[in-house]
Amino acid sequence: MTAEGFLEGRRLQMARGVLLQCIMGGYPPARFYGSDDGDLALNADPKHIYRLPWSKQPRALAICDADELTGESSRLSTRGQLKAVIARYAARGLAPVVATELEFFVFAPNTDPTQPFLPPVGLDGRREQGHSAFSVSSNNGLRPFFSEVYECMAALGLPRDTFMHEMGVSQFEINLLHGDPLLLADQTFLFKHLLKEVALKHDLTVVCMAKPLAHTPGSSMHIHQSIVESGTGRNVFSDDAGQPTATFRHFIGGQQAGMADFTALFAPNVNSYQRLCHPYASPNNACWSHDNRAAGLRIPASAPVARRVENRLPGADANPYLAIAASLAAGLHGIEHQLEPTPAIQGEFEVPDSLSLPCTLHAALERLKRSQLAKELFGKEFIEGYVASKTMELTSFFDEITPWERRVLAAQA
């Protein structure tokens, strides 16, 4: 849209079906988004209009809500779903607080998708070999890129807590400061967009796939969650003596009750399950523990005021609005129904069948399709439309024969 049209308040409309467009570009049958495929209004959030600092030509980005023409939020909008979850907390005098940890890889350009990704050639003329995890000098070869990333984050008002080299080859992580869930989802979305745009300027490729390299840790989007009283800001997970509360237990119980049903929302792509089935601290379970990274739900070591639940299931490929909405909705379900969690686990453990999660996209979609809890919390229209779109993507994946199949199976009698 032109700047003049935007400033005049000209309404921007979009076909309703676009909210269910799959990643290859197609659409499920029209019955999943209304047979007429009528328009939605895209209404810019006035607090989230940004001048894009990496663009030579003056450009701006406005984060919008997708609303029905009658005024209410579209049930197909993931941002709208998150706002609805936050409103349900507010109705109980509560406000969720979240923070996201986003991991990503920085690679050289990859023009042939049949070939593996390679780390870029650094300023020293060499490619990283994978020995730089948590090193203070690990990103020196990418310093021009990261310098512009930091500058652009500052220009967009994106505060950062910590930035580090992660365990993988040319893999990095940013921790965004905790705050309002909608704000954090917006910031996570903006940061991923920023990364990819700045990388192109530096002849690099940023990849937020869950598992872009074999034999290497995948990329997660851990979600840290706590709940405070709306008026006082008191963390309701801790009592006056600093001990865990019943609300804390019920929140964990709700997370456990929803994780298997919601796995397809946290792990939305075929590649997501490459990360989960080759764990490297990416647990595919609904166990909970105090400071044990093998558990899907981890309670980090902290002071009582900062007591929180870390959901370690979502990957970097997850939609931040939907992943945060699903995690918070599950926790609220536990609070409302006073669900008790299983006993905490510590050390090495075997996951009981009752706490195991789907390990393929097909299994996760089947679980989501049958979930009455998901339809209760997000609406039948959204869940059925989401499953239809993701089923198209899965079918497209199965339409291709992989190099492994040709290499290993072709010689079989």
N, C-alpha and C positions, 0 to 999 in steps of 0.2 A: 504494500500500500504506500502511496506517496505520503510524504510528511504533511502536505497540505490537507489531504483527505483525512488523515488521522487526527490532525488538530481541529478540523471542522466537526469531528465526531461522527464521521460517516460510518455506518454500520457495516461490519465485515461478516459475511455469512459463508457457511461451509456445509456441504452435504453431510447429513448425519452419519452415513456409512463410513466416512473417512476415519472415525474413531475406532472402527474395527478393521481398518486396512492391515493386512498382514505384511511381514517384512519383505516379501517378494514383490509387493505392490498390488496384489489381488484382493478380492473381497469375498466374504462368505455370502450365502444367499440372502436376499433382501429381507426375508422374514425376520432376521436377527436384528435389524435396525429400523424396522418399519417399512412396509412394502412400498410406500410412496418415496422413500429416501428423501424426505423433506430436509429443509435447511435448519441449521443451528446458528445461533449468534455467537461470535467470538468477542467477548467483552474484556478489554484490557484491564488488568489489575493496576491501578494508578501507582501503587507502591513498587511495581516491578517493570519499569520502563528504563531501558539501558542503552546508552550510546556505546557502540561496539568499538573498543579501542584498537583492535587489531586490523580494522578495515581502513584502507586509505580513503576510499569514497565514504563520505558521511552516511552511516547506517545506524539504525536503532532496532532493538528487539523488545517486544512487549509480551510478557507472559499473560495469557488470556484464560478466562474461564469459558468453557463450552456450555452455553445455556440454551434451553428450548426457547422458541420464539414467544412462548407464553410467560417466560421469565424465570422459571425454576431451573436449577442445575440439571444438565443431562445425566441420566443414570449411567451412560456409557463413558463419562469423563472420569479418568483416574484422579485428576485433581479434585473434581467434585466429590468423588468417593472419600478422599482423605478429609476434605472439609466436613463432610457429614459425620465421620468418625469423631473428629475433634468436637463437633457440636454435641455429640452424645456424651462425651466426657463433661463438657461445660454444663449440661443439664443436671449433672450430679455434683456440680461445684468443684470439678477437677480440671486440671490442665496437664496434658502429657508434655514431656520434655524429651527431645531426642537429639542424638548426634550420629552422623554417619562417618564411617571409615571407608574410603574408596581406594581400591588398588587398580593399577593399570600398567600396561606395558608400553614402552617407547621403542619402536622398531624402525629399521630402514624401510623405504618404500617397497611394497610387495606387489609387483604387477602380474605375477603368475600365481594364482591361488592354489595351483597344484604343488607349489614349493613351500617349504616351511618358512616362517618368519625368521628374520635375522636381526640381531641388535645393530644399531647404527655404528658407523665409523666415527669415533670420537675425535676430539682435537689432537689427540696423540697419534692418530692414524691407525688405531687398532679397534677391534670389536671387543666388547666386554665378554669375558669368559664365564661369569657367574660367581665370582668370588668377592663381590662388593656389598653383600647384604649388611645393612646398618652402618656402612662405612661413612665417615665424615667427608671423604673425598670421592665418593662413588659417582656423583653426577658431574664431576668436573668436565668430562668430555661433552656433556650436554648443557654446559653453563649458559650459552646464549639462549637456548630454548627455555630453560627454567627461569632465566632472568625476565624474559618477556611474559612468561606465565605469571610470575609474581606481580609484575607491573599491571597486567591486565586484571588480575584478581583485585588489586587495590583500586583500580579504576572502576570496577563493577561493584565495589563495596563488599567483596567476599572475604570475610575474615578467616584466617587459617590458624589452626592450633599447631600441629606438627606436620612436617614433610620428611619422608625418609625413603631410602632405598630398601625395598623389600627383598624377600628370599629368592625370587626368580631372576633370570637373566634380563637385565634392563627393565626390571619391574619396580614400581614406586607406589607409595601410599601417601594419601593426605587425610588428616583428621580435621573435619570441620567442627567449629565450636558448637556446643549444645545450645538448643533453643526451641522455639516454636516448631512443631512438626511440619507445618506448611512451608514456613520459611526455609527449613533445612532441605525439604524436597526441592523447592525452587533453586536453592543454592547448589545442590548436588547436580540437578539438571544443567544449570548454567555452567558449572565447572566442567562437566563432561563436554559440553559444546565448545567452551573456551579451549580446552585441551586439543581437540581435534583441529580447530581453526588455526591456532598458533602453530601446531605441528606442521601443517601444510606449508606455512611460511618458511619453515626451517628445513624443508624437504625431509620430513619425518612422518611416521605414521603412529598415531596413538590408538591402541586397541583395548577396548573394554570387554572383550569376550571373557567368559568365565574361565576358559582353559585354552589359550592360544598355542601353547607349547607342550609337547609330550614330555614326560619325566621331569616336570617342573611344576612348582606350586601354581595353583590357579589364582584368579583375582576375585576377591570378595567385596561385598558392601555390608559390613557388619553394622547393625543398628543398635545403639545404646538407648535404653528407654527408662525413664522414671516418671512418676506422677506427683504433682504438687497440688495443694489446695489453691483454688483460684484467688482467694483473697489474701492469704498469708504467705504463699509461696513455700509452705512447709512440705517437705518430702514425705508423702504418706506411706512410703515403704519403711520408714524408721519411726519408732515411738520416742517418747521423751527421754527414755533411758538409753536410746541408741540401738535398740534391738529390732529385729525384723518384725513387721506387723502382719496381721491376718491378711490385709490388703495385698501385701507383698506376696504372700503364699498364693492367694487366689489369682493374682496376675500371672504368676508362673504356671499355675494350674490351667488357666485359659490358654496360655501360649502352647502348652503341651497338647491341649485338646484340639487346637486348630492347625498345628504344624503339618500334619500329614495331609489334611484336606487342602491346605493352602500352599503346598509345595510348588505347584505349577505357577503360583503367583510370585514366589520367591526365586524360582529357577525356571524361567520362561522359555528356554531354548534347548534344542537337542544338545548343544555343547555344554549347557549348564551341568549336565549329569556326568560329563567327563571330569569336571572338578570334584563333584560330590562322591564319585565312585573311586577316585584316587585321592584319598582325603588330604594329606599334607596339611593338617590342621583345618580342614574344611569338613566338619562332621555332618554326616547325613543321619541325624537322629534327633529325638525330642527329649533326650536326657538333660538334666540340669545339674550344675555343679558350682562349687565355689572355686573360681580361678582355675578351671581345668579346660584347656582348649580343645579337648577331645569331645566335649559336650556341645550339643547344638545350642543350648541355653547356658551361658556362662555368667556368673556373678563376679565381676572384677573386684579385686581387692580395693577398698575405698573406705573413707570415713562414712559414718552413718548418714550425714547430710547428702552424700553423693551416691547412696546405695541405688543400684540400677541393674537392669537385666539386659544382657547383650545377646541379641539374636544373631547367630553366626551362620545361618543358612543362606541368606540372600547373596547372590553373586553380583559382580560389577555390571553384569548385563541386565539386571533387574530394573524395572521401571521404579524410580525412587518414590513416586507418589503411591503407587499400588503396593509396593513392598512395605512401606511405613504404615499405610492404611490397614493392610492385612495383619501386621504384627500387633498394632495397637488395638484393632478390633478384637483380636483373639484375647488379648489381655483384659479388655473391658468385659468381654463375655465371661471370663473367669471371675472377675470381681462381682458382676451382677448375679452370678449363679453360685458364688462361694465355692468354686471348685478347688479341691485340694491337690497339690502336686504329688508326684511320686517321691520317695526319699531321694535326697541328693546323692550323687555318685562321686567318688574320688579315686585317684590313681588310675591304673589300667582296669578296664571293665569290658564286659560283653553287653551289647545292646539287646535288651529283651524285644521279642517280636512286637509287643504292644507299643514300643517307642521307636520302632524302625519306620523309615519314610520311603516313599516311592523312589526307585533308583533309575527310572527312565521317564522321558517326557510322556510317553504313551500311558504308563501306569499313573503318573501324576494327573494327567488330564482325565483319566477314567475316575480317579478318586474325587477330583474336583466336580466332575459332572454329576456324581451321585450325592454330593455333599448338601444336606439340608442346611447345615450351619452356614456354609458359604452363601447360599441363596437367601437365608434369613438376614445375614449381615450386609450383603452387597446387592441383593435383588436378583431375581431370576433372570431378568433381561440382560444384566451385565455378565453374569456367570455363563449363561448359554452363549452369548455373543463372543465372549473371550475364548471359550472352549472351541467354538466354531472356527475362529480365526487361527488359533494355535494348531488345530487339527489340519488346516490347510498347509501350514508350514511343515508339520510332521510328514504329511503326505508328499510334499515337494522333496523333502530330504530322502524319503524312501524311493523316489523316482530316479535317484542317481546311484551308480555303483562306485564304491570307493576304491582307491588304489590298493588298499589292503586286500580287498576281496579279489581283485585281479592278480595281485602278486602271490597270494597264499592259496587261493582256492582253484585257480585255473588249471593247475597241474594235477588236481585230484582226479582219480578215476571215477 
